Amino acid sequence: SQRLATPFALQAEPAWRGLLGAVEQAYAQGAWPTEVREVTLRQGDGQGRTVQVRARFTRRSGIGDAATPPEDFCVLFLEDMRSVQARVRQEKLAAMGRVSAGIAHEIRNPLAAISQANALMLEDALVEPQRRLARIVEDNAVRLARIVDDVMAVAPGAPATAQPIDAVAEVARICQEWTQATDATPATPQRLQLALPAAPLPVLFDADHLRRVLVNLLDNAARHASEQSGAVRLQLTADERRAQATLSVASDGPPLAHEVERHLFEPFFSTRSRGTGLGLYICRELCERHGASVDFQPGAPGARHRNEFRVVMRRAPTP
């Protein structure tokens, strides 16, 4: 970001020429033009930052004096569009979370009744077509129950209990369980490549929530990765200077399209017909509860693991 000593002239700074042109147009029209409510400021490195601009014209001097013409001033209010979009997104997600949690709560009781009734039917001697239909009901009831649990887990107001845990031990245990559950046969290539520190790495998180976040990321990576050995790469590193720990999960699948990348963490967005679109949304919500963050980082062109998700956690204070 560019830091300038104030006051400064817009004409003297190339990065502010977009705003200067809008101001000149506003003075010519006597009002702020609607077509430049958003102005992109170009920095020296070619990157741009879009700001939302509001303007108000006022007269400071010369009012009531026939000999002195009024002096026009324009007061500008600038706001970074990234802040505006982040605020809108948070308000939207908060409202959606409240509605979703209410609906999920109402679904629980009838879903439990359906599951119990279906379980009683399965205890009877059913002919094969009826038993097959009952199994379909059972499978989908379990899937619905999992969705309800996911929505309730990130409902607004749910408690967060961050505890000091050893990230190395927890990640190793979770990865071992995940590998055993996903590798069908001993002949299956070891798709998960681990790189963990040798020493313990205490972080502030909840063990169950870390498991949910990591399993979601591993499932997502494996879904889009190849079947080759080392297709999914997991790394855990420590940043001593910032008192942080970074958990990276990367896959060798095709690079994500830009239109998909921008919606990755939105609830109910999915590229799969049977996907709920809650996995990455849950990851972000659980991370934020513990003062952590998760984001997507595209790999460099030519790199094997082009799609990378990074979870940055707070280090736990050492006694």
C-alpha positions, 0 to 999 in steps of 0.5 A: 500500500502507498503511504503519502504525507498529507496534504498532497496534490492529486495531480502529483501522484500517478496512482490517484489519476483515476480519482482526479479525473472523477473530481474534474468531471464532478466539478464540470457537472456540479454533482458527483457522476453516478458512473464513477461511484467506484474508482480503481487506483492503479499503483506503480506495480500495476496492481489496482485497488477499487475504492467506493467514493461518495462526494458532497459539494459545499460552499465555504466562503463568499456566501452573502458577499456580492463582491466575492464569488462563492468558493466551491469545495468538494468533500470526498469520502473514500472507502476500500471496496474490499472492506465494503464487500467483507462487511456485506459478506459477513452480514449475509453469512450471519443472517444465513447462519441464523436461518439455517440453524433454525431450519436444522433445529426444526428438521431434527425431530421429524428426521429422528422419527423417520429414522426410528420408524425405518429401523423398526421396519428393517427388523421385520422380514421384508422381501428384497425390494422392500428391504432395498427401499428401506436401506435407501431411506436409511442412507439418506436419513443418515446423510440428512442427520450429518447435514443438520449436525454440520449446520448446527456446529456453525450456528451463531452463538455456539460455544468455542473452547480453544485448548492448547493441543499438540498439532503434530500429534493431532494431525498425525492421528487424524491423517492415520484414521483418514488414510485407513478409511479412504485407502480401499486395499493395501495395493492402493498408492499412498496418496497422502504425503505427510511432512510434520515437525519432529518436535511437538507444536502446541496450538490453540484450537479444539481437537474435535474442531481441528479434526472436522476442519482437516477431514474436510480439507483432506476429503476435498483434496482427495476428491480433486486429486489424481490417483498417483502416489503423493497426490495430496500433500500435507505440511505443518510448519511453525512460524516462531516470529509471528507465533503461528503454525500453518497447516497446508493441504495441497492437491495435484488436481486441475487448477480451480477456475477463477469463478469457482475460487471466488465462491469457495467458502460460501455456504451451499456452493458446490460443484458436485450434484450431491454436495451440500456446499458446507464443507469449506464454509464450516472450515472457515467458521470453525477456524475463526472461532479459535482465532485461526484462518483458512484460505485458498492459495493457487500454486505456481504454474508448472508446480505439481500441487496447484491447489492449496488450502492453508490453515493458520493457527495461533501458537499456544504459550509455552509454560 
